[in-house]
Structures are given as C-alpha cells and as structure tokens.
Amino acid sequence: MNSAIAPQLLKGVRIVDLTWMLASAGTTVILASLGAEVIRIEWPGHLDFTRRQLVAQPKPPPLGPVGPPGPFPKSARDIPEANASGLFSDRNAGKLGITLNMRVPQGVALFKRLVAISDIVIEGFRPGAMRSWGLDYDALRAVKPDIIYLQMAGFGRTGPYSEFASYGPTAQVMSGIGAITGLPEPHPPTMWNHSYMDVTPPFYGAMALLSALYYRNRTGMGQYIDQGQYEPGLFLSGPAVLDFSANGRRTRRAGNRSPFIDAAPHGIYRCAGADCWIAIAVFDDDQWRALCRVMQEPRWSAESKFSTMHNRLAHQDELDAHIEQWTSTQDRYALMYRLQTAGVAAGAVQSPTDKFELDPQLKARGFFVDLPHSHLGTWPHTRHFTAQLTRTPAHPGGITQRGAPCVGEDNSYVYEKLLGLSAAEIAAYEEGGVI
C-alpha cells in the first residue's frame, strides 16, 4: 500500500466489495478515493459486464507502456478482454481485487473470515441473492456484530418492484426523467444518452455509509442500509414532481426552452465548424441588450417583437432562427468568452474529447489524474470525489494509487497477509476452484 500520500479521511476502514456494474461500484470508488481499503471480490466464471466494455484497448496507450498481465488465475487468462476495459478501470480505481467462488462452502467460509476483519460489506445484487448463500445481514452480523451492510438493489429491498431487474436506463425512465426529456409533443420522450442513474446513486450510497460509520463510532453499533437505484432519480426530476404535487400541473417537455423560468433566447445554437454548438440563456432585458451589443445591434433586434421578455417569448421560433444565423458564423469558444464577459450566460457544447484535451478549467483543477494499470499501462482517470479537501484530499487511485485491479491481482496480499493462509492452503484452494 502506498503511504506517501496525504492523510486519508477513511484510513483504516476496510470494505468488502461485492458490487456489480456501475451504480454500486461507483459507491466504493468514492470511498476508495477517501482512503478506504476496498477489496473487490470477483469470480472469473461470472465476471462483471463492465470488464467486457473495451473502452480502452490492450495496446500501447498514449501515456505509458503496457505492463505484463501478472500471475492471475488460469480461467481469467481465457478471457483476454477481462483486464482491458477502461470503463471498469475508471469505476474501480483504487480498489484491491481478489477471486473467490461464493457458490461453494469453502468460499463462503473464506468470505466470512474476511468480513470478520472488515467494517463494511456492500453488494449490488437482487434482493435474496445473499440470503441464498447464507450471507445476508443477519448472518454477517453474527460474524461481526458491528458490521455495516449496504444493499444497492435496483428498486430497494421492499415493495412490489423489489424483485425487478434494473439497469441505469430502467431506473431512469421509471423515475420520470424520460417523460420530461425531449422535444415538445407530439415528439416522443427521449432517453438521456448517459446513464445518470448509474452515476447519481453512488453519492447517496457513499453518504449513507459515511453516516453509518459516524453512528458506529458514536455507539459501537453497525446497521443495515437499503439504498435503491430508482429513488434518487426522483430528485433529478424534482421540479416536475413538486409542480404536480403542489399545483396539479402536468409538466410538458420543452426541448431546449426554459420550462420554469422565463428566458428568451434560451437554447443551443449551431456555431462555425463541424458539429459545433453553443448554449445561450437570457433571463432579463438587461442581458438581452448585452447580447445585442455583442451581436453589434443587428437591425432585426430592434423590432418591437423582441424588445421585451414577454414579446420574445411569443416569438421564440423566429428569435432562435435569427440567433442561429449569427452564431453559425462564430467560433464557439471565442463567442462563449465574449458573451460571458458581457454578462450573458453561455457555454460551448463540449464533446468528451473537448473536455479532456481543451477545457482549461478541468486542467486547472486537476480533474483528470494519470494512474498506472498493471495491464493497460498509464491512463487518465476522473476524480469521482470532486470536492477538494485541504487537510484530507481525495486521491482517485486510493491507497493503491493505481487504476482498477486485474482479475485476482491482490490474492496474495489478501489471502496471505490479511487472512494468514499458507502457500499450501492457497494452492489447495486454487486447485479446488475456490480462489
């Protein structure tokens, strides 16, 4: 473990990680960046789907040489892409990784030994999966009375949907986000391209675990946490829910128009170049006049139909056409700076490439951090915990200061040093298909 980093907020906290896919795995990557020792358990015969998402390819990356794959289980070597996913590495950076077969009694026994020396267990399975292995909260607190157990099922442990399967897009549309996203009727609802319900719940999960740790430190008692993927989505559509519950109004899709606060122009407009755009939002007449000055007072802007907010709202289609005719001749970044200097809210629409290669704000705040990976070499990773703490700063690579573990990469450390198994015991478990 790397000790040459600043003090860690969660130093000494050990987490047994049985997460799956993105939402639950995102919870522990946040805590790993705060200094927790996160031990991710996998089995080569049933690997996480995200290990097969080849965002990064196993060839020389731009920031460093490819390292050797290491002495991993033979069954993992039969899956060449298992250690080559950039998506998996990003969502599991800073964690330790071991292989353990939870479907055999010897694997269950080893798991309980690991729980006995840990603080937190987190799992992202359907309700009932852990119970079927005899490893639910009641069973594990018999092993460790003050254990904190977080279950992150799609719809939570209780209720009529509790047994439903869920992925980010499923929870997203069920939470109502899809109904308010897209162009106005008669156009159909539009899914958000990014799976926000895989990204939002981890912050609630991390906050719940920090609260439970605080409670345990005060009382000496652990607890069970039931965190669904579905409910946090309601907060992303909060104004629509509140508007209906308080006023009985059904929210209508507004496309790029401002649905709750008067604003005109308010939209995304084409700029010069291929697939280049800028967002502009004007919320009062002073901002409108500032925009007109930047546009060098075109003749159409002086027409009475655009003189007040009320009039501009009544002629938004025509207004948008005029605005885009002008923006289509402008560089998006240069225009963003000119409008912001004039007091008009504006932002260049950025692609992932733009954010990584061009955005000076992200560079200045160190948002991307280069981390080594045992198979992929060195790659940039995002800071999942973005708040910058002066005394206990977060580290994207956690205590390992690396990207995600390869399959079984930390078997030696966990089984030998933490559990005290001998070389002969480890060999027997490997031969028997347990680790």
C-alpha positions as CSV (number, residue, x, y, z in Angstrom):
1,M,0.0,0.0,0.0
2,N,1.2,3.5,-0.8
3,S,1.8,5.6,2.3
4,A,3.4,8.5,0.6
5,I,0.2,10.4,0.1
6,A,-1.6,13.0,2.3
7,P,-3.7,11.8,5.3
8,Q,-6.8,9.8,4.2
9,L,-10.2,10.5,5.7
10,L,-11.1,6.8,5.8
11,K,-7.7,5.4,6.7
12,G,-8.1,2.0,8.4
13,V,-11.7,1.4,7.1
14,R,-11.9,-1.9,5.2
15,I,-14.7,-2.6,2.8
16,V,-15.7,-5.9,1.3
17,D,-17.0,-5.1,-2.2
18,L,-19.5,-7.3,-3.9
19,T,-20.6,-4.6,-6.3
20,W,-21.8,-5.1,-9.8
21,M,-21.8,-3.0,-12.9
22,L,-21.8,0.8,-12.3
23,A,-24.1,2.1,-9.6
24,S,-22.9,0.1,-6.6
25,A,-19.3,0.0,-7.9
26,G,-19.4,3.8,-8.0
27,T,-20.1,4.0,-4.3
28,T,-17.0,2.2,-3.3
29,V,-14.8,4.0,-5.8
30,I,-15.7,7.2,-4.0
31,L,-14.8,5.7,-0.6
32,A,-11.6,4.3,-2.0
33,S,-10.6,7.8,-3.1
34,L,-11.0,8.9,0.5
35,G,-8.6,6.3,1.7
36,A,-10.7,3.2,2.5
37,E,-9.2,-0.2,1.7
38,V,-11.7,-1.7,-0.7
39,I,-11.4,-5.4,-1.5
40,R,-13.4,-6.2,-4.6
41,I,-14.5,-9.9,-4.9
42,E,-14.9,-11.5,-8.4
43,W,-15.1,-14.9,-9.9
44,P,-13.6,-15.5,-13.4
45,G,-16.6,-17.7,-14.4
46,H,-19.0,-14.8,-13.9
47,L,-17.2,-11.5,-14.5
48,D,-18.8,-8.1,-14.3
49,F,-20.2,-6.9,-17.7
50,T,-18.2,-3.8,-17.5
51,R,-15.0,-5.8,-17.7
52,R,-16.0,-6.6,-21.3
53,Q,-16.5,-2.9,-22.3
54,L,-13.4,-2.3,-24.3
55,V,-13.3,1.5,-23.9
56,A,-9.5,1.1,-23.8
57,Q,-7.7,-1.5,-25.9
58,P,-4.8,-3.7,-24.7
59,K,-2.2,-2.0,-26.9
60,P,0.3,0.7,-26.1
61,P,-1.6,3.7,-24.6
62,P,-0.6,7.3,-25.1
63,L,0.8,7.8,-21.6
64,G,2.9,4.7,-20.8
65,P,3.9,1.2,-21.8
66,V,1.7,-1.9,-21.3
67,G,2.7,-4.0,-18.3
68,P,2.7,-7.7,-18.0
69,P,-0.7,-9.2,-17.1
70,G,0.7,-10.9,-14.0
71,P,0.1,-14.2,-12.3
72,F,-3.7,-14.3,-12.5
73,P,-6.0,-17.4,-12.4
74,K,-5.8,-19.5,-15.5
75,S,-9.6,-19.2,-16.1
76,A,-9.1,-15.4,-16.2
77,R,-6.5,-15.7,-18.9
78,D,-9.0,-17.4,-21.1
79,I,-10.9,-14.1,-21.3
80,P,-8.4,-11.8,-23.0
81,E,-10.6,-8.7,-22.6
82,A,-11.1,-9.1,-18.8
83,N,-8.3,-6.7,-17.8
84,A,-8.6,-4.3,-20.8
85,S,-11.7,-2.3,-20.0
86,G,-11.2,1.4,-19.4
87,L,-14.8,1.7,-18.1
88,F,-14.2,-1.0,-15.5
89,S,-10.8,0.6,-14.5
90,D,-12.4,4.0,-14.1
91,R,-15.2,2.7,-11.9
92,N,-12.9,0.5,-9.8
93,A,-9.8,2.6,-9.5
94,G,-8.0,2.4,-6.1
95,K,-9.5,-0.9,-5.2
96,L,-7.9,-4.3,-4.4
97,G,-9.1,-7.3,-6.4
98,I,-9.4,-10.9,-5.4
99,T,-11.1,-14.0,-6.8
100,L,-13.4,-16.0,-4.6
101,N,-16.0,-18.6,-5.5
102,M,-19.0,-17.7,-3.3
103,R,-21.0,-20.7,-4.6
104,V,-19.1,-23.3,-2.6
105,P,-18.9,-23.8,1.2
106,Q,-15.2,-23.2,1.3
107,G,-15.7,-19.8,-0.5
108,V,-18.4,-18.8,1.9
109,A,-16.2,-19.7,4.9
110,L,-13.3,-17.5,3.5
111,F,-15.8,-14.7,2.9
112,K,-16.9,-14.8,6.5
113,R,-13.3,-14.7,7.6
114,L,-12.8,-11.5,5.5
115,V,-16.0,-9.9,6.9
116,A,-14.7,-10.6,10.4
117,I,-11.8,-8.2,9.9
118,S,-13.8,-5.6,7.9
119,D,-16.0,-2.6,8.6
120,I,-18.4,-2.6,5.6
121,V,-20.0,-5.1,3.2
122,I,-21.6,-3.7,0.1
123,E,-23.4,-5.7,-2.6
124,G,-25.4,-4.8,-5.7
125,F,-27.4,-8.0,-6.3
126,R,-31.1,-8.5,-6.5
127,P,-32.7,-8.9,-3.0
128,G,-32.4,-12.5,-1.9
129,A,-29.1,-13.4,-3.6
130,M,-27.0,-13.0,-0.5
131,R,-29.6,-14.8,1.6
132,S,-29.5,-17.8,-0.8
133,W,-25.8,-18.1,0.1
134,G,-26.5,-17.7,3.8
135,L,-24.8,-14.3,3.8
136,D,-27.5,-11.7,4.5
137,Y,-27.2,-9.0,7.1
138,D,-28.4,-11.2,10.0
139,A,-25.8,-13.9,9.1
140,L,-23.0,-11.5,8.8
141,R,-23.6,-9.6,12.0
142,A,-23.4,-12.9,13.7
143,V,-19.8,-12.9,12.3
144,K,-19.1,-9.2,13.0
145,P,-21.7,-7.6,15.3
146,D,-20.9,-4.0,14.3
147,I,-20.7,-4.7,10.5
148,I,-22.3,-2.1,8.3
149,Y,-24.1,-3.7,5.4
150,L,-25.2,-1.8,2.3
151,Q,-27.5,-3.4,-0.2
152,M,-27.9,-1.4,-3.5
153,A,-30.7,-3.2,-5.4
154,G,-32.4,-1.5,-8.3
155,F,-35.7,-0.8,-6.5
156,G,-34.7,-1.5,-2.9
157,R,-35.4,-4.5,-0.7
158,T,-39.1,-3.9,-0.2
159,G,-42.2,-3.0,-2.3
160,P,-43.8,-4.6,-5.3
161,Y,-40.9,-3.8,-7.6
162,S,-38.2,-5.2,-5.3
163,E,-37.6,-8.3,-7.3
164,F,-37.4,-6.5,-10.6
165,A,-34.1,-6.4,-12.5
166,S,-32.7,-2.8,-13.0
167,Y,-30.1,-1.1,-15.0
168,G,-29.4,2.6,-15.2
169,P,-31.8,3.3,-18.1
170,T,-34.5,1.3,-16.5
171,A,-34.4,3.3,-13.3
172,Q,-34.1,6.5,-15.3
173,V,-37.4,6.1,-17.1
174,M,-39.2,4.7,-14.1
175,S,-38.1,7.8,-12.1
176,G,-39.8,10.1,-14.6
177,I,-36.8,11.6,-16.2
178,G,-37.6,10.3,-19.6
179,A,-41.1,11.8,-19.5
180,I,-39.8,15.3,-19.2
181,T,-36.8,14.9,-21.6
182,G,-37.0,15.6,-25.3
183,L,-38.8,17.9,-27.8
184,P,-42.4,19.0,-27.1
185,E,-45.3,16.8,-28.1
186,P,-46.1,15.2,-30.5
187,H,-42.4,14.1,-30.3
188,P,-41.8,11.1,-28.1
189,P,-39.9,11.1,-24.8
190,T,-36.1,10.9,-25.2
191,M,-33.7,8.9,-23.0
192,W,-30.7,10.8,-21.7
193,N,-27.8,9.3,-23.6
194,H,-25.6,9.0,-20.4
195,S,-26.9,6.6,-17.7
196,Y,-27.4,9.1,-14.9
197,M,-29.0,6.5,-12.7
198,D,-25.7,4.7,-12.7
199,V,-23.9,7.9,-11.7
200,T,-26.2,9.5,-9.2
201,P,-27.0,6.7,-6.6
202,P,-23.3,6.2,-5.7
203,F,-23.2,9.6,-4.0
204,Y,-26.2,8.7,-1.9
205,G,-24.7,5.3,-1.1
206,A,-21.4,6.9,-0.1
207,M,-23.2,9.4,2.1
208,A,-25.2,6.7,3.8
209,L,-22.0,4.7,4.5
210,L,-20.3,7.7,6.0
211,S,-23.3,8.4,8.1
212,A,-23.3,4.8,9.3
213,L,-19.6,4.9,10.1
214,Y,-20.2,8.1,12.2
215,Y,-23.1,6.4,14.0
216,R,-20.9,3.3,14.7
217,N,-18.1,5.4,16.0
218,R,-20.5,7.0,18.5
219,T,-22.5,3.9,19.5
220,G,-20.4,0.9,18.6
221,M,-23.3,-0.4,16.6
222,G,-23.4,-1.3,12.9
223,Q,-26.6,-1.3,10.7
224,Y,-28.2,-2.4,7.5
225,I,-28.7,0.2,4.7
226,D,-31.3,-0.3,2.0
227,Q,-30.4,2.0,-1.0
228,G,-32.3,1.7,-4.2
229,Q,-31.1,2.9,-7.6
230,Y,-34.6,4.1,-8.6
231,E,-35.5,6.7,-6.0
232,P,-32.5,9.1,-6.5
233,G,-33.8,9.7,-10.0
234,L,-36.9,11.5,-8.5
235,F,-34.5,14.3,-7.3
236,L,-33.3,14.8,-10.9
237,S,-36.9,15.4,-11.9
238,G,-37.8,17.3,-8.7
239,P,-39.3,20.5,-10.1
240,A,-41.8,18.4,-12.2
241,V,-42.8,16.3,-9.2
242,L,-43.2,19.4,-7.0
243,D,-45.2,21.3,-9.6
244,F,-47.7,18.5,-9.9
245,S,-47.9,17.8,-6.1
246,A,-48.3,21.5,-5.2
247,N,-50.2,22.9,-8.3
248,G,-51.6,19.9,-10.1
249,R,-49.8,20.9,-13.3
250,R,-48.5,18.2,-15.7
251,T,-45.0,19.1,-16.9
252,R,-44.6,19.3,-20.6
253,R,-41.4,18.6,-22.5
254,A,-39.8,21.8,-23.5
255,G,-36.8,20.7,-25.5
256,N,-34.1,23.4,-25.1
257,R,-36.6,26.0,-23.9
258,S,-36.6,27.1,-20.2
259,P,-39.6,25.2,-18.7
260,F,-40.0,27.1,-15.4
261,I,-38.3,30.5,-15.6
262,D,-38.9,32.9,-18.4
263,A,-35.9,33.1,-20.7
264,A,-35.5,34.1,-24.3
265,P,-33.4,33.3,-26.1
266,H,-32.7,30.1,-24.4
267,G,-31.3,27.2,-26.4
268,I,-28.4,25.5,-28.1
269,Y,-27.3,27.1,-31.4
270,R,-25.0,25.9,-34.2
271,C,-21.6,27.6,-34.5
272,A,-18.9,27.6,-37.2
273,G,-17.3,24.2,-37.7
274,A,-18.5,20.6,-37.9
275,D,-20.9,19.7,-35.1
276,C,-20.1,22.8,-33.1
277,W,-22.7,24.4,-30.8
278,I,-23.2,26.9,-28.0
279,A,-25.8,27.3,-25.3
280,I,-27.1,30.8,-24.6
281,A,-29.6,31.8,-21.9
282,V,-31.0,35.3,-21.5
283,F,-33.2,35.9,-18.4
284,D,-34.0,39.6,-18.5
285,D,-34.0,42.6,-20.7
286,D,-30.6,43.9,-19.5
287,Q,-29.0,40.6,-20.6
288,W,-30.9,40.9,-23.9
289,R,-29.4,44.3,-24.5
290,A,-25.9,43.0,-23.7
291,L,-26.4,40.2,-26.2
292,C,-27.5,42.7,-28.8
293,R,-24.3,44.7,-28.2
294,V,-22.2,41.6,-28.7
295,M,-24.1,40.9,-32.0
296,Q,-23.4,44.5,-33.0
297,E,-27.0,45.6,-32.9
298,P,-28.4,43.8,-36.0
299,R,-31.5,45.5,-37.5
300,W,-33.9,42.7,-36.6
301,S,-33.0,43.0,-32.8
302,A,-34.6,46.5,-32.7
303,E,-38.0,45.2,-33.8
304,S,-40.8,45.5,-31.1
305,K,-41.5,41.8,-31.2
306,F,-38.1,41.3,-29.4
307,S,-38.0,44.4,-27.2
308,T,-39.3,42.7,-24.0
309,M,-39.2,39.3,-22.5
310,H,-42.9,38.9,-23.0
311,N,-42.6,39.7,-26.7
312,R,-39.6,37.5,-27.2
313,L,-41.3,34.5,-25.5
314,A,-44.2,35.0,-28.0
315,H,-41.8,34.8,-31.0
316,Q,-39.2,32.3,-29.9
317,D,-39.1,30.3,-33.1
318,E,-38.3,33.4,-35.1
319,L,-35.9,34.6,-32.4
320,D,-34.0,31.3,-32.4
321,A,-33.6,31.4,-36.2
322,H,-32.1,34.9,-36.0
323,I,-29.7,33.9,-33.2
324,E,-28.5,30.8,-35.0
325,Q,-28.0,32.7,-38.3
326,W,-25.5,34.8,-36.3
327,T,-23.9,32.1,-34.1
328,S,-23.3,29.8,-37.2
329,T,-20.6,32.3,-38.2
330,Q,-18.9,32.3,-34.8
331,D,-16.2,30.2,-33.1
332,R,-18.0,28.6,-30.1
333,Y,-15.2,29.2,-27.6
334,A,-14.4,32.8,-28.7
335,L,-18.1,33.5,-28.6
336,M,-18.5,32.0,-25.1
337,Y,-15.8,34.3,-23.7
338,R,-17.3,37.4,-25.4
339,L,-20.8,36.7,-24.1
340,Q,-19.6,35.8,-20.5
341,T,-17.6,39.0,-20.4
342,A,-20.7,40.9,-21.4
343,G,-22.7,39.2,-18.6
344,V,-24.7,36.7,-20.8
345,A,-24.8,33.1,-19.7
346,A,-23.2,31.0,-22.4
347,G,-21.2,27.8,-22.7
348,A,-19.6,25.9,-25.6
349,V,-21.1,22.5,-26.1
350,Q,-18.2,20.1,-25.4
351,S,-17.6,16.6,-26.5
352,P,-15.7,14.1,-24.3
353,T,-12.6,14.9,-26.4
354,D,-13.0,18.6,-25.8
355,K,-13.3,18.2,-22.1
356,F,-10.1,16.1,-21.9
357,E,-8.0,18.0,-24.5
358,L,-9.3,21.6,-24.5
359,D,-11.0,22.5,-21.2
360,P,-8.6,24.8,-19.2
361,Q,-10.9,24.7,-16.1
362,L,-10.7,21.0,-15.7
363,K,-7.0,21.1,-16.3
364,A,-6.5,23.8,-13.7
365,R,-8.5,21.9,-11.1
366,G,-6.7,18.6,-11.8
367,F,-9.9,16.7,-12.8
368,F,-8.0,14.1,-14.8
369,V,-5.3,12.1,-12.9
370,D,-2.9,9.7,-14.6
371,L,-2.9,6.3,-12.9
372,P,-1.0,3.1,-13.7
373,H,-2.7,-0.1,-14.5
374,S,-1.0,-3.4,-14.4
375,H,-2.2,-4.4,-17.9
376,L,-3.1,-1.2,-19.7
377,G,-0.2,1.0,-18.6
378,T,-0.9,4.6,-17.5
379,W,-4.2,6.2,-18.3
380,P,-6.1,9.3,-17.2
381,H,-8.9,8.8,-14.6
382,T,-11.6,11.1,-13.5
383,R,-11.9,12.4,-9.9
384,H,-15.2,10.8,-8.8
385,F,-15.0,12.7,-5.5
386,T,-14.7,16.3,-6.9
387,A,-14.7,18.3,-3.6
388,Q,-11.2,19.5,-2.8
389,L,-10.5,19.0,0.9
390,T,-7.4,20.9,2.1
391,R,-6.5,18.6,5.0
392,T,-7.7,15.2,3.8
393,P,-7.7,15.4,0.0
394,A,-9.2,12.6,-2.1
395,H,-7.0,10.5,-4.4
396,P,-8.5,8.9,-7.4
397,G,-6.1,5.9,-7.0
398,G,-6.9,5.5,-3.4
399,I,-4.4,3.8,-1.2
400,T,-3.2,1.7,-4.1
401,Q,-2.5,4.8,-6.3
402,R,-3.5,2.8,-9.4
403,G,-6.4,2.0,-11.6
404,A,-8.6,-1.0,-11.2
405,P,-7.2,-4.3,-10.2
406,C,-6.7,-7.0,-12.8
407,V,-8.6,-10.3,-12.1
408,G,-7.2,-11.7,-8.9
409,E,-4.3,-9.3,-8.8
410,D,-4.3,-8.9,-5.0
411,N,-5.0,-12.6,-4.0
412,S,-1.6,-12.8,-2.4
413,Y,-2.0,-9.7,-0.2
414,V,-5.5,-10.6,1.0
415,Y,-5.2,-14.3,1.5
416,E,-1.6,-14.4,2.8
417,K,-1.3,-11.2,4.8
418,L,-4.8,-10.4,5.8
419,L,-6.2,-13.9,6.3
420,G,-2.9,-15.7,7.1
421,L,-3.3,-18.6,4.7
422,S,-0.2,-20.6,4.0
423,A,1.2,-21.2,0.5
424,A,-0.1,-24.8,0.7
425,E,-3.6,-23.7,1.7
426,I,-3.7,-21.2,-1.1
427,A,-2.6,-23.8,-3.7
428,A,-5.2,-26.2,-2.5
429,Y,-7.9,-23.6,-2.7
430,E,-6.8,-22.7,-6.2
431,E,-6.8,-26.4,-7.3
432,G,-10.2,-26.8,-5.8
433,G,-11.8,-23.9,-7.7
434,V,-12.3,-21.8,-4.5
435,I,-10.0,-18.9,-5.2
